[in-house]
Each structure stands twice: as C-alpha cells, then as structure tokens.
C-alpha cells in the first residue's frame, strides 16, 4: 500500500453569509458545485494566490472522536475572517459536516494540494 501524506493542520467551520469573499467579492459563481469550500489562514493564503486552489482534506483526530470516514475536496474562496484565524482552514458548514460529527469542534486534518 502506498500512502501519500500531506500537511497536518487544524480546521473549524464558519457560518454564512459567505459573501463577499476576498477572492471574488460578491460573485456567487465562485463557489464550487457541492458547497465544499474554505477560507484560508495566513499560512495558506499566500497573499491571495491561494484563491481557487483545491485541497484534499480529511479529519484525523479531535475531541470526542469527531472524524467521519470521508475525504473531501475543497476550494479556497476566502481569507479567514477572524483577526487571528482560529485554525489552518475554516470550512463551509457543508464541507465541515462531511468530515466531522460535531459542527463546533476544532479538529486536526491532513490536507494535500
């Protein structure tokens, strides 16, 4: 078995409204089909070059065993909205709920571009 390991970081969910974003403002067409998108922290943002980047993300651990057995693909559409970003990436509610059983948890994730 060949296992490819990516980077490890943290993830949380963030709530609507999702517009405007730092990538494409008020354009509703920027969101990927399926609603799996993220706002990137400083470490991933790359001065805005992260807009449109896609990552494969899976939950690896967290409080109260939050992980679902799922790997999802997300797209960067925004910069983290908090002054100090609480996680490596904040996921849309739909994306976060696909990999975590608890919507308010902070989880550890593995991600690969």
C-alpha positions in Angstrom: 0.0 0.0 0.0 1.3 3.4 -1.0 0.3 6.2 1.4 0.8 9.8 0.5 0.8 12.0 3.5 0.1 15.7 3.2 0.4 18.6 5.7 -1.3 18.4 9.0 -3.2 21.4 10.4 -6.4 22.3 12.2 -9.9 23.0 10.8 -13.1 24.6 12.1 -16.4 25.5 10.4 -17.6 29.0 9.6 -21.1 30.2 9.1 -22.9 32.2 6.3 -23.1 34.7 5.0 -20.2 33.6 2.8 -20.3 36.8 0.6 -18.4 38.9 0.0 -15.1 36.9 -0.2 -11.6 38.2 -0.5 -11.2 36.2 -3.7 -14.1 37.3 -5.9 -16.2 39.7 -3.8 -20.0 39.3 -4.3 -19.8 36.8 -7.3 -22.0 33.8 -6.3 -20.4 31.8 -9.2 -17.1 31.5 -7.3 -18.4 28.7 -5.0 -17.7 25.2 -6.2 -20.5 22.9 -7.0 -21.4 20.9 -3.9 -20.6 23.7 -1.5 -17.2 22.4 -0.3 -15.0 25.5 0.1 -12.7 27.1 2.7 -11.3 30.3 4.0 -7.6 30.1 4.3 -5.4 31.2 7.2 -2.3 33.3 6.7 -0.2 30.2 6.3 -2.2 29.1 3.2 -3.4 32.4 1.9 -0.1 33.3 0.0 -1.1 36.9 -0.5 -4.2 35.9 -2.3 -2.5 33.4 -4.6 -4.4 30.7 -2.8 -7.7 31.7 -4.4 -9.0 28.8 -6.4 -6.5 26.3 -5.1 -8.0 22.9 -4.3 -7.1 20.7 -1.4 -7.9 17.2 -0.4 -8.9 17.2 3.3 -9.6 14.5 5.8 -10.2 14.6 9.6 -7.5 12.7 11.5 -8.4 13.5 15.2 -10.1 15.8 17.6 -12.1 15.9 20.8 -14.7 13.2 21.4 -13.7 11.2 18.2 -15.2 13.7 15.7 -14.0 12.2 12.5 -16.2 10.8 9.8 -14.6 8.3 7.3 -14.6 10.8 4.5 -12.1 12.6 2.3 -13.3 15.7 0.6 -12.0 18.2 -2.0 -12.4 21.9 -1.1 -11.6 25.1 -2.9 -10.1 28.3 -1.4 -12.6 31.2 -1.9 -11.8 33.5 1.0 -9.3 34.6 3.6 -10.0 33.7 7.2 -12.4 36.3 8.6 -11.1 36.4 12.2 -8.3 38.8 13.1 -6.4 35.8 14.4 -7.5 32.8 12.4 -8.6 30.0 14.8 -7.4 27.2 12.5 -5.3 26.5 9.5 -8.5 26.5 7.4 -12.1 27.3 8.1 -14.5 25.1 6.1 -18.0 25.9 4.9 -20.6 24.3 7.1 -21.4 21.7 4.4 -17.7 20.7 4.0 -17.0 20.6 7.7 -20.1 18.4 8.4 -18.9 16.0 5.7 -15.7 15.2 7.8 -16.7 15.9 11.4 -19.7 14.7 13.5 -19.5 17.9 15.7 -20.1 21.3 13.9 -18.5 23.3 16.7 -15.3 21.2 17.1 -11.8 22.2 16.3 -10.3 19.1 14.5 -7.0 18.0 13.2 -6.9 17.5 9.5 -4.5 16.2 6.9 -4.5 18.1 3.6 -2.8 17.9 0.3 -3.0 20.4 -2.6 
